């Protein structure tokens, strides 16, 4: 017999909280008995102390603010361009045939590999960091938006055109809503990609940011601060995924029933 929904949610929450706590306790214990080298894997208590010191001095907020500004600005630009481009290519076959090979070829190039070119174009300031995030976000969002349109039943588009839907009305009432699930998959993937790209960019082209904090901590062998940076990245990743998921449920209320059904099927 399956547990009641409320009991199941409580159990899932307990498991989600208890598992990482148990892993942290195990980590601490392994360091204490010298099975893990504290120079490379400082115990969680030392990492927490280092994090508190960075927060108290205000240094962590400076690095976090710099990274968040670059991520949000670049992400917004990439999404604002990527969604219309993807929907347009998905809706018009001629444009798709022309540009899909180019989009696919450029997508597989690691975006951090072209950071030197971006820096030549936009300089060493904030522009290059925002541009590399926007570029990485654009490709992920555009390809997922295109895929969302391609997954729609062709008969729906044909029926809408037969009833006189054209141009903006076709996009607004059929193509955009139909592609929304794939768009939000792209947004979740793009958020993770944006975080990875900005951290890598800050390793080599920044004087502040979470990536810079990690890199500087490595060069000075302050491993506790490195792990503080890792923890911040993990928290940012979880928060971005949660936020996009919540927004997705708000703008796609018709999918709530499907999501709840999938959750019930996944339960044991």
N, C-alpha and C positions, 0 to 999 in steps of 0.2 A: 504494500500500500504506500502510495506517495504521500509525503508530508504536506500539511496545509501550506498555502502560499506564504502566510506570515511566518510560520515556523521555518520554512525553507529559506526565506530571506534572512532571518536571524542566523541560521546556520551558515549560510554563505558569507555573511558579514563577519561572523566569528572566524571562519577559516581564512578569509582574506586578510584579517588583522593579525591573527595568531601566527600564521606561517612566516611572514617576514620578521616578526618579533622573535620567534624561535631561532630563525637563521642568524639574527644578530647576537642572540645569547650564545649560540654555538660558536660563532666567529670570535666573540670575546673570550670564551673558554679556551679555544684552540690557541689563541695568542698567549693567554696566561700560562699555559702549560708548555709553551715554546714549540708547538707544532706548526705554527705560522710565524714567519719572521716579521716582527713588529715594524722593521724598517720599511718593508714593502706593503704590509697589511696592518696598519695601526689599528688598535682595538676601537670599537665603536664609541667607547667612552671618551677616548682622546679626540676622535673626530668631532664628537658633539661639543667638547670643550673648545676646539679650534673654531667650530662654526659659531659658537656663542661669542668668541672673541672677535671674529670678523663682523658679526652683527653689531656688537657693542661699539666697535670703532667706526661703524658706518661704511667700511670698505666693501662689504658684500653687497650693500644696497647700490653702491656706485656701479659695480660690475653687473649686477642683475638689471639695473635700469638701462645700462648701455645695450646689453644683449636684447632685452625685451623691445626696446625702441627699434632696433634693426630688424628683428623678427617680424614685429607687427607691421612696420612700414613696408618691408619687402613682401610679406605675405599678402597684404591688402592689394598691392600693385599687381602681383602675380595672379591673384584670384580675379581681379577686375578685368584683366586682359584674357586670362586663360579660359574662363567660362564662356564668354561670347565667341571666342575663336573656336573652341571645341564644339559648341552647339551649331555654329555656322557650317563648319566642315562636316558635321554629322548630317545636317539637313540638306546640303547641296552636293550631289554626287560629283559634279564637275570639279568643284573646289577640293573635294576630298581626294579625288584622283590626282590632282595637281600637287597638293601640299602634304598629304599623308605620308609619303615616303620621306620627305624632308623632315617632317616632325618626328617620325620614328627614328631616323638616323641621328638627329641631334639629341634626342632624348637619352640615348645610351651613353653619350659622352659624359663622364663624371664632371659635374659642374665646378667642383673645386679645382679641376685641372685647368680650367680657363680663367681662374682667378687672376693670374698675371696679366692676361689681356684685359680683363675688366678693370684692373688697377691702372693700366695704361690709359684706358678711355675715361674713367671716372676719377682718377687720382687716388691718393692714399687716405682720403677722409671718409666720412660716413657714406658717401655716394656709392663707393665700390662694394661695401658690405651690404647695403640695401639692394643694390643691383644683383648681386650673386644670389641673394635669397629670393628676390622676385623672379629671377630666371629659373631657378630650381623649382619654385612653386608653380610657375606658368606651365611647364611641361607636364607635370603630374596632373594638374587640374584640367588642362586642355585635353589630354589623352583620355582621362576618365569621363569628361563631359562628352567627348566624341563617342566613346563607347556606350554611354548611356542612351544617346540618340539611336545608335546602331542596333541596340537591343530592343528597341520599340518595334511593335508589329507594323510592317509597312502598310497594312490595310488601314490602320488608324490614321496615318498621314494622308493616305489616298481619300479616305472618307471625309476627313476634315477639309481637304481641298475641294472635294465635290460639293461640300456645303458652303463653299465660298470663303473659307479661312485662308488668308494670305498674309505674308509679311509678318508684321509685329504681332498681329492677333494669333497667327499660327504658333509663333514662338511662345507667346504669353500663356495661351490656354492649353497647348498640347505638348510641344517639344520640351519646354522648360520643366513643367511638372513631371513629365514622363522620365526625364533624365535626372531628376533630383536625387534619387537613391545613389546612382553612380557618381554624381557630383559630390555628395557628402563622403562617399568612400575616398574620392580624390582629395577632399579637404583634409581628412584624417591622415592620409598618406603624406600629403604636402606639408602638414604641420610638423610631422616627424622629420621629413627631409629638410625643412627650413631650419630646424633646430640643429641637425647634424652639420649642415653647411655653414651656419654662422659660427659654430664652435670651431670648426676647422679653419675658417677664415680668420678668426680671432687668434688662432695659434701664431699666425705669421704676419698679420697686418692690422694690429690693434694695440693700443696702450691701455685699454680697459675692456671689460667684458668677462663673462664666465670662462670662455676659451682662453683668454689672456691669463686669468687667475690660475687655471690648471697648468698652462705652459710655464708660467713664472714659478709656480710651486715645484714643477719638475726640475727646472734648471737650478733651483736652490735646495732641492731635496727636502722640501717641507711637505711630506706625503699626506699629512693630515689635511692640509688645505686642498690638495688635489682631490681627496675623497669628498670634501665639502662641495667642491665643484661638481663632482659626479652626482652627488645627492641632489643638488639643485637642478641639474639636467633631468634627472629621473622625475622629480616633482613637476617640472615644467611639462614634460612629456605626458604625464598622467593627467594634469589639469587641462592641457589642450585637447586631449582625446575626450575627456569627460565633457568639456564645454561644447565641442563640436557635436558630440552625440546628443546632448540636451537640446541644442539649437535644431538639430535635425528632427527630433521628435516634435518640436514646436511647429516647424514649417511643414512637416509631413504627418499630420495627425491620422491620416488614413492608413498609415503603416503601423500604428500602435498595436492593432490587433495581431498583425503578422509577427511583430517583435515579441509580444507576450506569448503567442503560440509557440514560437521558437524557443523561448525561455522554458516553457513547460515541457517541451520535448527534450531539452537538454538536462532537465532535472532528473535525479535518480531517487 
